Amino acid sequence: MEAALDLGDTAAGALAAVDVRSLSRQQLAAGVVRVQQLIDRFTVAHSRLVTAADQAGVWRDAGCRDMAEWITNTTRTSYGTASGLVALGETVNAAPEVAQAVAAGELSAASAATLHDAVTTAPADADLGSLIDAVKGSKPKAARQAAERWKELNVPAGETEEEREDRRYQRRSVRTAPPVDGLATTTVVLPVLQSRQFINALNAVVGKPCEADLRTTEQRLADGLILLCDAFAKGEVIGGRERPTVLLVFDADAYTGDSDTPARTANGDRIPACVARHLAENAHLQRVVQAGSRILDLGVTVRLASDDQYRALVVRDRGCRWPGCEIPAAWCEADHLTPYPAGPTTLDNLVLWCTHHHHEKHRPGVTVLGDAHTLRLVLANNTLIDCTPRPAQAAA
Ligand SMILES: [Zn+2]
């Protein structure tokens, strides 16, 4: 290791000493490309060290939350750069072919890093060579798209739609970068449906453009977000189950669990059947009978839990039933403990959860014990969660 670092020092010194003004145009062009390839190889080697240090728990001793934070603190690089390095290390660890492609100059380190998800979630028997072939010579954006297509074709064997959706959902995040020139960039990562809801809500809050409105769409959405946060600060955002914000079209068979045909949003996004079924519990439902493209019948709009049942739930549960969670009823969703239509829409089978705990309850591997009055959950890691009504709830 020391000898390798000394050689690296020598190389960096020698490159720095080159009299760049004496070089021809061809030499300059070749130099720029060669040094970039060297940097990429160094980056891959660096990322391998990072992964090994991560696994050795270097960051834990320093009280950091993860390896990327430790790198940020010790090398003064950005968190984004540091987490990119961690991701690249995990990529080449899972697929040494990626490191070989970078060493051969077929793939840049930036493009290699975009393969992280494809490589780390690939089934054991997946043909990683075909992934490398698909992304060779691609810039990061094209490599990311090719990796997404490859992923669609190489679904881990035995992974259910629920598990795949759960894996996606666990990557949700809101991250704010430190301000630059008085502006801070906040990056929001949401599943596609929640992302539509987010934009629809901002659009609804900001309203239609008024006369002589010169704002861009981006500025109007930003104003919507500012208005929404202001309203929350003033206590005007009260939650509740009205105001549906996304229209989903869904087959009756998929609704009852007899098929897994995905639902579609009005924008054409594909929403997995398991997610649509989960949402249906709190949505306005309308039956549409079609013959080919002709609509034969439109049913009335109904809800799975009636308004009376919902009010009774609010009185009984008062808020999320997860122990220690203080989200009030107005922000909660009704949940069928035994999913509809196998489980009835009765108060014994309905409880309120906040969005987060509703998701936790529906995660793969969670077992429901008892009914609404004796409810306990066994989580995927075998933790037992006691969700029996609190004394005040029981009295109510
Ligand atoms: Zn909760």
Residues whose N, C-alpha, C, O or C-beta is under 5 A from the ligand:
A	BS01	ZN	C320 W322 C325 I327 C354 H357
